[in-house]
């Protein structure tokens, strides 16, 4: 009898964790940001582009500050011409300011560590594709 109780408890715990993880859906389709990352001469830069949670001007993090269930930081790479498409910026209800800080981080360390901009999700319809244009990253002064 005791073995059945242990098995029943374990099955209940697994179901409690696995079922919500498997069935969770973001609240909407999200928006997509497109653009191009270049240096001051207009040459394309290989870079990682990501959307960080933010909770005030000048404060952003790769961490899940707003405690959104199953949140993963949206991230992509530029192509050989510097273009990127960053998908999945969802307007989660837990994100009280409804903003992301989108960061372009060049592979080459002679450039600024990152260049970024704020995206206010309340300004866009769900499913929108927003062309942010060209993002110029400067070299770090030495």
DSSP file (Angstrom, degrees, kcal/mol; ACC not computed):
  #  RESIDUE AA STRUCTURE BP1 BP2  ACC     N-H-->O    O-->H-N    N-H-->O    O-->H-N    TCO  KAPPA ALPHA  PHI   PSI    X-CA   Y-CA   Z-CA
    1    1 A X     >        0   0    0      0, 0.0     4,-1.7     0, 0.0     5,-0.1   0.000 360.0 360.0 360.0 -41.0    0.0    0.0    0.0
    2    2 A X  H  >  +     0   0    0      1,-0.2     4,-2.1     2,-0.2     5,-0.2   0.880 360.0  54.7 -66.0 -36.9    2.8    2.4    0.9
    3    3 A X  H  > S+     0   0    0      1,-0.2     4,-2.3     2,-0.2    -1,-0.2   0.895 106.7  51.3 -62.8 -39.5    4.5    1.9   -2.5
    4    4 A X  H  > S+     0   0    0      1,-0.2     4,-2.7     2,-0.2    -1,-0.2   0.872 107.8  52.8 -64.3 -36.8    1.3    2.8   -4.3
    5    5 A X  H  X S+     0   0    0     -4,-1.7     4,-2.4     2,-0.2    -2,-0.2   0.916 109.5  48.2 -65.3 -42.8    1.1    6.0   -2.3
    6    6 A X  H  X S+     0   0    0     -4,-2.1     4,-2.5     2,-0.2    -2,-0.2   0.926 113.4  47.6 -62.7 -45.1    4.6    6.9   -3.2
    7    7 A X  H  X S+     0   0    0     -4,-2.3     4,-2.6     1,-0.2     5,-0.2   0.914 111.6  50.7 -62.4 -43.4    3.9    6.2   -6.9
    8    8 A X  H  X S+     0   0    0     -4,-2.7     4,-2.1     1,-0.2    -1,-0.2   0.901 111.1  48.0 -62.1 -42.0    0.7    8.2   -6.8
    9    9 A X  H  X S+     0   0    0     -4,-2.4     4,-2.3     2,-0.2    -1,-0.2   0.921 112.4  49.0 -65.2 -44.0    2.4   11.2   -5.2
   10   10 A X  H  X S+     0   0    0     -4,-2.5     4,-2.5     2,-0.2    -2,-0.2   0.911 110.7  49.8 -63.3 -42.6    5.2   11.1   -7.8
   11   11 A X  H  X S+     0   0    0     -4,-2.6     4,-2.4     1,-0.2    -1,-0.2   0.911 110.8  50.9 -61.8 -41.8    2.8   10.8  -10.7
   12   12 A X  H  X S+     0   0    0     -4,-2.1     4,-2.0    -5,-0.2    -2,-0.2   0.899 110.7  48.3 -62.4 -41.4    0.9   13.8   -9.3
   13   13 A X  H  X S+     0   0    0     -4,-2.3     4,-1.8     2,-0.2     5,-0.2   0.926 111.8  48.8 -65.7 -44.9    4.0   15.9   -9.0
   14   14 A X  H  X S+     0   0    0     -4,-2.5     4,-3.3     1,-0.2     5,-0.4   0.923 112.4  48.5 -61.3 -44.4    5.1   15.1  -12.6
   15   15 A X  H  X S+     0   0    0     -4,-2.4     4,-1.5     1,-0.2     5,-0.5   0.873 108.3  54.8 -63.8 -37.2    1.7   15.9  -13.9
   16   16 A X  H  < S+     0   0    0     -4,-2.0     4,-0.5    -5,-0.2    -1,-0.2   0.868 119.9  31.5 -64.6 -36.3    1.7   19.2  -12.0
   17   17 A X  H  X S+     0   0    0     -4,-1.8     4,-1.3    -5,-0.1    -2,-0.2   0.901 122.8  43.7 -87.9 -46.0    5.0   20.3  -13.5
   18   18 A X  H  X S+     0   0    0     -4,-3.3     4,-2.3    -5,-0.2     5,-0.2   0.888 107.7  54.8 -74.0 -41.6    4.9   18.7  -17.0
   19   19 A X  H  X S+     0   0    0     -4,-1.5     4,-2.0    -5,-0.4     5,-0.2   0.942 110.3  44.3 -63.8 -49.5    1.3   19.4  -18.1
   20   20 A X  H  > S+     0   0    0     -4,-0.5     4,-1.4    -5,-0.5    -1,-0.2   0.904 114.4  51.3 -61.8 -37.0    1.5   23.2  -17.6
   21   21 A X  H  < S+     0   0    0     -4,-1.3    -1,-0.2     1,-0.2    -2,-0.2   0.895 113.5  44.3 -64.7 -38.8    4.9   23.4  -19.3
   22   22 A X  H  < S+     0   0    0     -4,-2.3    -1,-0.2     1,-0.2    -2,-0.2   0.794 120.5  39.1 -76.0 -28.2    3.7   21.4  -22.3
   23   23 A X  H  < S+     0   0    0     -4,-2.0    -2,-0.2    -5,-0.2    -1,-0.2   0.507  83.8 119.3-102.4  -5.1    0.4   23.4  -22.7
   24   24 A X     <  -     0   0    0     -4,-1.4     2,-0.4    -5,-0.2    -4,-0.0  -0.399  39.8-174.0 -66.6 133.7    1.6   26.9  -21.9
   25   25 A X        -     0   0    0     -2,-0.1    -2,-0.0     2,-0.0    -3,-0.0  -0.988  29.7-108.5-125.8 137.9    1.1   29.4  -24.7
   26   26 A X        -     0   0    0     -2,-0.4    44,-0.0     1,-0.1    66,-0.0  -0.223  38.0-108.0 -57.3 157.8    2.3   33.0  -24.8
   27   27 A X  S    S-     0   0    0      2,-0.0     2,-0.3     0, 0.0    -1,-0.1   0.653  90.7  -4.8 -67.8 -14.4   -0.5   35.5  -24.5
   28   28 A X  S    S-     0   0    0      1,-0.0    -2,-0.1    99,-0.0    62,-0.0  -0.909  81.3 -86.4-161.0-177.1   -0.3   36.6  -28.1
   29   29 A X        -     0   0    0     -2,-0.3    59,-0.2     1,-0.1    61,-0.1   0.792  64.2-146.7 -74.0 -29.2    1.6   36.2  -31.4
   30   30 A X        -     0   0    0     58,-0.1    97,-1.9    57,-0.1     2,-0.3  -0.181  16.3 -79.5  85.8 175.9    4.1   38.9  -30.4
   31   31 A X  E     -A   89   0A   0     58,-1.8    58,-2.1    96,-0.2     2,-0.4  -0.772  30.8-137.1-113.6 163.3    5.8   41.4  -32.7
   32   32 A X  E     - b   0 129A   0     96,-2.5    98,-3.4    -2,-0.3     2,-0.5  -0.973  10.1-155.2-120.3 132.9    8.9   41.0  -34.9
   33   33 A X  E     -Ab  86 130A   0     53,-2.6    53,-3.4    -2,-0.4     2,-0.3  -0.929  13.9-175.4-107.5 129.4   11.6   43.6  -35.1
   34   34 A X  E     +Ab  85 131A   0     96,-2.8    98,-3.4    -2,-0.5    99,-0.4  -0.847  20.3 119.9-117.9 160.0   13.7   43.8  -38.3
   35   35 A X  E     -A   84   0A   0     49,-1.5    49,-2.3    -2,-0.3     2,-0.4  -0.983  49.2 -95.2 173.6-167.0   16.7   45.9  -39.1
   36   36 A X  E     -Ab  83 134A   0     97,-2.1    99,-3.6    -2,-0.3     2,-0.5  -0.999  19.0-146.5-142.1 138.3   20.4   46.0  -40.0
   37   37 A X  E     + b   0 135A   0     45,-2.6     8,-2.3    -2,-0.4     2,-0.3  -0.932  31.4 158.6-109.5 123.7   23.5   46.4  -37.8
   38   38 A X  E     -Cb  44 136A   0     97,-2.5    99,-2.8    -2,-0.5     6,-0.2  -0.879  36.1-114.8-136.4 166.8   26.4   48.3  -39.4
   39   39 A X    >   -     0   0    0      4,-2.2     3,-2.1    -2,-0.3    99,-0.2  -0.329  51.4 -83.6 -90.4-176.9   29.6   50.2  -38.3
   40   40 A X  T 3  S+     0   0    0     97,-0.5    98,-0.1     1,-0.3    96,-0.0   0.737 130.9  55.4 -63.0 -22.9   30.1   53.9  -38.9
   41   41 A X  T 3  S-     0   0    0      2,-0.1    -1,-0.3     3,-0.0     3,-0.1   0.426 120.4-108.6 -88.3   0.6   31.3   53.3  -42.4
   42   42 A X  S <  S+     0   0    0     -3,-2.1     2,-0.3     1,-0.3    -2,-0.1   0.563  71.4 143.2  84.5   9.3   28.0   51.4  -43.2
   43   43 A X        -     0   0    0      1,-0.1    -4,-2.2    39,-0.0    -1,-0.3  -0.628  57.3-103.9 -83.0 140.6   29.7   48.0  -43.3
   44   44 A X  B     -C   38   0A   0     -2,-0.3     2,-0.4    -6,-0.2    -6,-0.3  -0.307  33.4-149.5 -63.7 144.4   27.6   45.1  -42.0
   45   45 A X        -     0   0    0     -8,-2.3     2,-0.4    37,-0.1    -8,-0.2  -0.958  14.9-125.7-116.4 131.4   28.6   43.8  -38.5
   46   46 A X        +     0   0    0     -2,-0.4    61,-2.5    34,-0.1    62,-0.5  -0.627  53.1 152.6 -68.0 127.8   28.2   40.2  -37.3
   47   47 A X  E     -D  106   0B   0     -2,-0.4    31,-2.2    59,-0.3     2,-0.5  -0.988  48.9-118.6-155.3 158.9   26.2   40.6  -34.1
   48   48 A X  E     -DE 105  77B   0     57,-2.3    57,-3.1    -2,-0.3     2,-0.5  -0.901  28.0-160.7 -98.5 132.6   23.8   39.0  -31.7
   49   49 A X  E     +DE 104  76B   0     27,-2.6    27,-2.5    -2,-0.5     2,-0.3  -0.971  18.5 167.8-116.7 127.3   20.5   40.9  -31.3
   50   50 A X  E     -DE 103  75B   0     53,-2.3    53,-3.1    -2,-0.5     2,-0.6  -0.935  33.7-129.6-139.0 159.9   18.4   40.2  -28.3
   51   51 A X  E     -D  102   0B   0     23,-2.4    23,-0.4    -2,-0.3     2,-0.3  -0.945  28.2-165.8-113.5 113.4   15.4   41.6  -26.4
   52   52 A X  E     -D  101   0B   0     49,-2.6    49,-2.4    -2,-0.6    10,-0.2  -0.688  25.1-109.8 -98.2 148.8   15.9   42.1  -22.7
   53   53 A X  E     -DF 100  61B   0      8,-1.2     8,-2.0    10,-0.4     2,-0.3  -0.510  38.4-164.3 -69.6 146.0   13.3   42.8  -20.0
   54   54 A X  E     - F   0  60B   0     45,-0.8    45,-0.3     6,-0.2    43,-0.3  -0.970  24.8-179.1-134.0 149.8   13.4   46.3  -18.7
   55   55 A X  E    S-     0   0B   0      4,-1.2     2,-0.2     1,-0.4     5,-0.1  -0.005  72.8  -1.4-138.6  31.0   12.0   47.9  -15.6
   56   56 A X  E >  S- F   0  59B   0      3,-0.5     3,-2.4    41,-0.0    -1,-0.4  -0.713  94.8 -62.1 157.9 155.5   13.1   51.5  -15.9
   57   57 A X  T 3  S+     0   0    0      1,-0.3     3,-0.1    -2,-0.2    -3,-0.0  -0.361 123.4  11.0 -59.2 128.2   15.1   53.7  -18.2
   58   58 A X  T 3  S+     0   0    0      1,-0.1     2,-0.5    -2,-0.1    -1,-0.3   0.470 107.1 102.1  84.2   1.4   18.6   52.6  -18.2
   59   59 A X  E <   +F   56   0B   0     -3,-2.4    -4,-1.2     2,-0.0    -3,-0.5  -0.960  38.8 141.8-123.5 117.0   17.9   49.3  -16.5
   60   60 A X  E     -F   54   0B   0     -2,-0.5     2,-0.3    -6,-0.2    -6,-0.2  -0.961  19.9-173.6-145.4 163.3   17.7   46.0  -18.5
   61   61 A X  E     -F   53   0B   0     -8,-2.0    -8,-1.2    -2,-0.3     4,-0.1  -0.996  37.3-131.4-156.2 154.7   18.7   42.4  -17.9
   62   62 A X  S    S+     0   0    0     -2,-0.3    11,-0.2   -10,-0.2     2,-0.1   0.535  86.8  95.6 -80.2  -8.2   18.9   39.1  -19.6
   63   63 A X  S    S-     0   0    0    -10,-0.1     2,-1.5     1,-0.1   -10,-0.4  -0.336  92.6-105.1 -80.3 164.4   17.2   37.7  -16.4
   64   64 A X    >   +     0   0    0      1,-0.2     3,-1.6     7,-0.1    -1,-0.1  -0.558  49.6 165.8 -88.9  70.0   13.5   37.1  -16.0
   65   65 A X  T 3  S+     0   0    0     -2,-1.5    -1,-0.2     1,-0.3    -3,-0.0   0.861  73.5  48.4 -56.2 -41.8   12.8   40.2  -13.8
   66   66 A X  T 3  S-     0   0    0     -3,-0.2    -1,-0.3     2,-0.0    -2,-0.1   0.426 107.0-124.8 -84.6   1.5    9.0   40.1  -14.3
   67   67 A X    <   -     0   0    0     -3,-1.6     2,-0.4     1,-0.2    -2,-0.1   0.904  39.8-179.3  57.3  45.8    8.8   36.4  -13.5
   68   68 A X    >   -     0   0    0      1,-0.1     3,-1.7    24,-0.0    -1,-0.2  -0.647  35.3-106.8 -76.1 127.4    7.0   35.5  -16.7
   69   69 A X  T 3  S-     0   0    0     -2,-0.4    -1,-0.1     1,-0.3    -2,-0.0  -0.339  96.0  -6.0 -59.4 131.1    6.3   31.7  -16.8
   70   70 A X  T 3  S+     0   0    0      1,-0.2    -1,-0.3    -2,-0.1     2,-0.1   0.695  91.5 168.9  61.1  23.3    8.6   29.9  -19.3
   71   71 A X    <   -     0   0    0     -3,-1.7     2,-0.4    -7,-0.1    -1,-0.2  -0.435  13.7-174.7 -70.1 137.7   10.1   33.2  -20.6
   72   72 A X        -     0   0    0     -2,-0.1     2,-0.4    -9,-0.0    -9,-0.1  -0.995  33.6-107.1-129.0 139.8   13.1   33.0  -22.8
   73   73 A X        -     0   0    0     -2,-0.4     2,-0.1   -11,-0.2   -21,-0.1  -0.495  36.1-121.6 -66.8 119.8   15.0   36.0  -24.0
   74   74 A X        +     0   0    0    -23,-0.4   -23,-2.4    -2,-0.4     2,-0.3  -0.431  46.2 167.2 -61.0 134.0   14.2   36.5  -27.7
   75   75 A X  E     +E   50   0B   0    -25,-0.2     2,-0.3    -2,-0.1   -25,-0.2  -0.997  13.5 161.6-152.8 147.5   17.5   36.4  -29.6
   76   76 A X  E     -E   49   0B   0    -27,-2.5   -27,-2.6    -2,-0.3     2,-0.3  -0.920  29.0-115.4-153.6 177.4   18.9   36.1  -33.2
   77   77 A X  E     -E   48   0B   0     -2,-0.3     8,-0.3   -29,-0.2   -29,-0.2  -0.885  27.8-112.5-119.4 152.6   22.0   36.7  -35.3
   78   78 A X        -     0   0    0    -31,-2.2     6,-0.2    -2,-0.3     2,-0.1  -0.490  33.2-124.6 -74.4 154.0   22.6   39.1  -38.1
   79   79 A X    >   -     0   0    0      4,-2.5     3,-2.1    -2,-0.1   -32,-0.1  -0.253  42.1 -80.7 -87.1-174.0   23.2   37.6  -41.5
   80   80 A X  T 3  S+     0   0    0      1,-0.3   -36,-0.1     2,-0.1   -34,-0.1   0.721 133.1  50.8 -64.2 -20.5   26.3   38.3  -43.7
   81   81 A X  T 3  S-     0   0    0      2,-0.1    -1,-0.3   -38,-0.1   -36,-0.1   0.331 121.9-104.9 -97.0   6.0   24.8   41.6  -44.8
   82   82 A X  S <  S+     0   0    0     -3,-2.1   -45,-2.6     1,-0.3     2,-0.2   0.434  75.0 137.9  89.7   0.0   24.0   42.7  -41.2
   83   83 A X  E     -A   36   0A   0    -47,-0.2    -4,-2.5    -5,-0.1     2,-0.3  -0.498  27.7-177.6 -82.1 149.0   20.2   42.1  -41.4
   84   84 A X  E     -A   35   0A   0    -49,-2.3   -49,-1.5    -6,-0.2     2,-0.4  -0.963  22.1-156.6-140.9 159.8   18.3   40.6  -38.6
   85   85 A X  E     -A   34   0A   0     -8,-0.3     2,-0.7    -2,-0.3   -51,-0.2  -0.916  12.7-166.3-137.2 108.9   14.8   39.4  -37.8
   86   86 A X  E     -A   33   0A   0    -53,-3.4   -53,-2.6    -2,-0.4     3,-0.2  -0.862  15.7-173.4-102.0 109.7   14.0   39.3  -34.0
   87   87 A X  E     +     0   0A   0     -2,-0.7   -55,-0.2   -55,-0.2   -12,-0.1  -0.588  48.0  42.6-102.1 160.5   10.7   37.4  -33.4
   88   88 A X  E     +     0   0A   0    -57,-0.2     2,-1.3   -59,-0.2    -1,-0.2   0.799  49.8 159.8  84.0  31.7    8.6   36.7  -30.4
   89   89 A X  E     -A   31   0A   0    -58,-2.1   -58,-1.8    -3,-0.2     2,-0.3  -0.737  26.8-168.7 -84.6  97.7    8.4   39.9  -28.5
   90   90 A X        -     0   0    0     -2,-1.3     2,-1.4   -60,-0.2    31,-0.1  -0.641  27.1-132.1 -93.1 144.0    5.3   39.1  -26.5
   91   91 A X        -     0   0    0     -2,-0.3     2,-0.1    30,-0.1    -1,-0.1  -0.643  34.2-169.1 -92.8  76.7    3.4   41.6  -24.4
   92   92 A X    >   -     0   0    0     -2,-1.4     3,-1.2     1,-0.1     6,-0.2  -0.414  26.9-130.6 -68.6 140.1    3.1   39.5  -21.3
   93   93 A X  T 3  S+     0   0    0      1,-0.3    -1,-0.1    -2,-0.1     5,-0.1   0.795 106.0  63.4 -62.2 -27.0    0.7   40.8  -18.6
   94   94 A X  T 3  S+     0   0    0      1,-0.1     2,-1.5     2,-0.0    -1,-0.3   0.757  81.1  86.1 -68.9 -23.4    3.4   40.4  -16.0
   95   95 A X    X   -     0   0    0     -3,-1.2     3,-1.4     1,-0.2    -1,-0.1  -0.621  65.1-170.1 -81.8  92.4    5.6   43.0  -17.7
   96   96 A X  T 3  S+     0   0    0     -2,-1.5    -1,-0.2     1,-0.3   -41,-0.1   0.771  82.6  43.2 -59.9 -30.5    4.1   46.1  -16.1
   97   97 A X  T 3  S-     0   0    0    -43,-0.3    -1,-0.3     2,-0.1     3,-0.1   0.560  96.3-140.2 -93.1  -7.3    5.9   48.6  -18.3
   98   98 A X    <   +     0   0    0     -3,-1.4    23,-2.4    -6,-0.2    24,-0.5   0.859  58.9 122.9  53.9  41.5    5.2   46.5  -21.5
   99   99 A X  E     - G   0 120B   0    -45,-0.3   -45,-0.8    21,-0.2     2,-0.3  -0.953  45.2-162.8-134.0 151.5    8.7   47.3  -22.9
  100  100 A X  E     -DG  53 119B   0     19,-1.9    19,-2.8    -2,-0.3     2,-0.6  -0.916  18.4-137.7-121.1 155.5   11.8   45.5  -24.1
  101  101 A X  E     -DG  52 118B   0    -49,-2.4   -49,-2.6    -2,-0.3     2,-0.5  -0.960  23.1-151.9-110.2 110.2   15.3   46.9  -24.5
  102  102 A X  E     -DG  51 117B   0     15,-2.8    15,-1.9    -2,-0.6     2,-0.4  -0.721  13.8-163.6 -89.1 128.0   16.6   45.5  -27.8
  103  103 A X  E     -DG  50 116B   0    -53,-3.1   -53,-2.3    -2,-0.5     2,-0.6  -0.928  16.7-158.9-119.7 132.0   20.4   45.2  -27.9
  104  104 A X  E     -DG  49 115B   0     11,-3.2    11,-2.0    -2,-0.4     2,-0.6  -0.956  15.8-173.7-105.3 118.9   22.8   44.7  -30.8
  105  105 A X  E     -D   48   0B   0    -57,-3.1   -57,-2.3    -2,-0.6     9,-0.2  -0.910  15.0-142.4-119.4 104.1   26.0   43.2  -29.5
  106  106 A X  E     -D   47   0B   0     -2,-0.6   -59,-0.3     6,-0.5     5,-0.1  -0.260  10.7-135.8 -64.5 149.1   28.8   42.9  -32.2
  107  107 A X  S    S+     0   0    0    -61,-2.5     2,-0.5     2,-0.0    -1,-0.1   0.867  88.6  82.9 -68.0 -37.2   31.1   39.9  -32.2
  108  108 A X  S >  S-     0   0    0    -62,-0.5     3,-1.5     1,-0.1    -2,-0.1  -0.582  71.3-153.8 -74.4 117.5   34.1   42.2  -32.7
  109  109 A X  T 3  S+     0   0    0     -2,-0.5    -1,-0.1     1,-0.3    31,-0.1   0.505  85.0  79.0 -74.5  -3.2   35.2   43.6  -29.3
  110  110 A X  T 3  S+     0   0    0     29,-0.1    30,-2.7     2,-0.1    -1,-0.3   0.572  87.6  73.9 -78.6  -6.2   36.7   46.7  -30.8
  111  111 A X  B <  S-H  139   0C   0     -3,-1.5    28,-0.3    28,-0.3    27,-0.0  -0.611 106.8 -70.4 -99.0 163.8   33.1   48.1  -31.0
  112  112 A X        -     0   0    0     26,-3.0    -6,-0.5    -2,-0.2    -1,-0.2  -0.162  49.9-113.1 -48.0 146.6   30.9   49.3  -28.2
  113  113 A X  S    S-     0   0    0      1,-0.2     2,-0.3    -8,-0.1    -1,-0.1   0.890  88.9 -21.6 -55.1 -43.0   29.8   46.4  -26.0
  114  114 A X        -     0   0    0     -9,-0.2     2,-0.4     2,-0.0    -1,-0.2  -0.970  51.9-149.9-162.7 156.6   26.3   46.9  -27.2
  115  115 A X  E     +G  104   0B   0    -11,-2.0   -11,-3.2    -2,-0.3     2,-0.3  -0.991  31.6 170.8-125.8 136.0   23.9   49.5  -28.7
  116  116 A X  E     -G  103   0B   0     -2,-0.4     2,-0.3   -13,-0.2   -13,-0.2  -0.872  23.4-159.3-144.7 174.9   20.2   49.4  -27.9
  117  117 A X  E     -G  102   0B   0    -15,-1.9   -15,-2.8    -2,-0.3     2,-0.3  -0.985  28.2-109.1-153.0 153.5   16.8   50.9  -28.1
  118  118 A X  E     -G  101   0B   0     -2,-0.3     2,-0.5   -17,-0.2   -17,-0.2  -0.654  22.0-158.5 -87.5 141.4   13.5   50.6  -26.2
  119  119 A X  E     -G  100   0B   0    -19,-2.8   -19,-1.9    -2,-0.3     2,-0.8  -0.973   5.3-154.5-120.9 115.0   10.5   49.0  -27.8
  120  120 A X  E >   -G   99   0B   0     -2,-0.5     3,-1.8   -21,-0.2   -21,-0.2  -0.798   3.5-161.1 -89.4 107.6    7.1   50.0  -26.3
  121  121 A X  G >  S+     0   0    0    -23,-2.4     3,-1.2    -2,-0.8    -1,-0.2   0.692  83.1  71.0 -66.2 -19.1    4.8   47.0  -27.1
  122  122 A X  G 3  S+     0   0    0    -24,-0.5    -1,-0.3     1,-0.2   -23,-0.1   0.655  90.5  62.4 -71.8 -13.1    1.7   49.1  -26.5
  123  123 A X  G <  S+     0   0    0     -3,-1.8     2,-0.4     2,-0.1    -1,-0.2   0.514  99.2  63.3 -88.1  -5.0    2.4   51.0  -29.7
  124  124 A X  S <  S-     0   0    0     -3,-1.2     2,-0.1    -4,-0.2     3,-0.1  -0.925  78.9-119.6-127.9 146.1    2.1   47.9  -32.0
  125  125 A X    >   -     0   0    0     -2,-0.4     3,-2.0     1,-0.1     2,-0.1  -0.470  47.5 -89.6 -73.8 149.6   -0.6   45.5  -32.9
  126  126 A X  T 3  S+     0   0    0      1,-0.3   -95,-0.2    -2,-0.1    -1,-0.1  -0.393 116.8  24.5 -57.7 134.1   -0.1   41.8  -32.1
  127  127 A X  T 3  S+     0   0    0    -97,-1.9    -1,-0.3     1,-0.3   -96,-0.2   0.399  89.5 149.3  88.8  -2.6    1.6   40.2  -35.1
  128  128 A X    <   -     0   0    0     -3,-2.0   -96,-2.5     1,-0.1     2,-0.5  -0.295  40.6-146.0 -66.1 147.6    3.2   43.5  -36.3
  129  129 A X  E     -b   32   0A   0    -98,-0.2     2,-0.6   -42,-0.0   -96,-0.2  -0.978  18.0-163.4-112.5 117.3    6.5   43.4  -38.2
  130  130 A X  E     -b   33   0A   0    -98,-3.4   -96,-2.8    -2,-0.5     2,-0.8  -0.902  11.2-148.8-110.3 119.4    8.4   46.6  -37.3
  131  131 A X  E     -b   34   0A   0     -2,-0.6   -96,-0.2   -98,-0.2     3,-0.1  -0.776  12.1-174.6 -86.8 111.1   11.4   47.7  -39.4
  132  132 A X  E     -     0   0A   0    -98,-3.4   -97,-0.2    -2,-0.8     2,-0.2   0.560  29.8-144.2 -84.2  -8.2   13.7   49.5  -37.0
  133  133 A X  E     -     0   0A   0    -99,-0.4   -97,-2.1     2,-0.1     2,-0.4  -0.524  48.8 -10.6  84.2-149.1   16.0   50.6  -39.9
  134  134 A X  E     -b   36   0A   0    -99,-0.2     2,-0.6    -2,-0.2   -97,-0.2  -0.771  54.1-157.9 -97.5 130.7   19.8   50.8  -39.6
  135  135 A X  E     -b   37   0A   0    -99,-3.6   -97,-2.5    -2,-0.4     2,-0.5  -0.936  11.3-154.0-107.6 116.8   21.5   50.5  -36.2
  136  136 A X  E     -b   38   0A   0     -2,-0.6     2,-0.5   -99,-0.2   -97,-0.2  -0.812   5.6-162.6 -96.7 125.6   25.0   52.1  -36.3
  137  137 A X        -     0   0    0    -99,-2.8   -97,-0.5    -2,-0.5     2,-0.2  -0.932  11.7-145.3-109.6 127.0   27.5   50.7  -33.7
  138  138 A X        -     0   0    0     -2,-0.5   -26,-3.0   -99,-0.2     2,-0.2  -0.492  21.1-102.3 -89.4 157.5   30.6   52.8  -33.0
  139  139 A X  B     -H  111   0C   0    -28,-0.3     2,-0.4    -2,-0.2   -28,-0.3  -0.505  40.8-107.6 -73.4 147.7   34.1   51.7  -32.2
  140  140 A X        -     0   0    0    -30,-2.7    -1,-0.1    -2,-0.2     2,-0.1  -0.640  36.1-115.9 -75.7 126.9   35.1   51.8  -28.6
  141  141 A X              0   0    0     -2,-0.4    -1,-0.1     1,-0.1    -3,-0.0  -0.395 360.0 360.0 -62.8 138.7   37.6   54.7  -28.0
  142  142 A X              0   0    0     -2,-0.1    -1,-0.1    -3,-0.0    -2,-0.0   0.379 360.0 360.0-114.9 360.0   41.0   53.4  -26.9
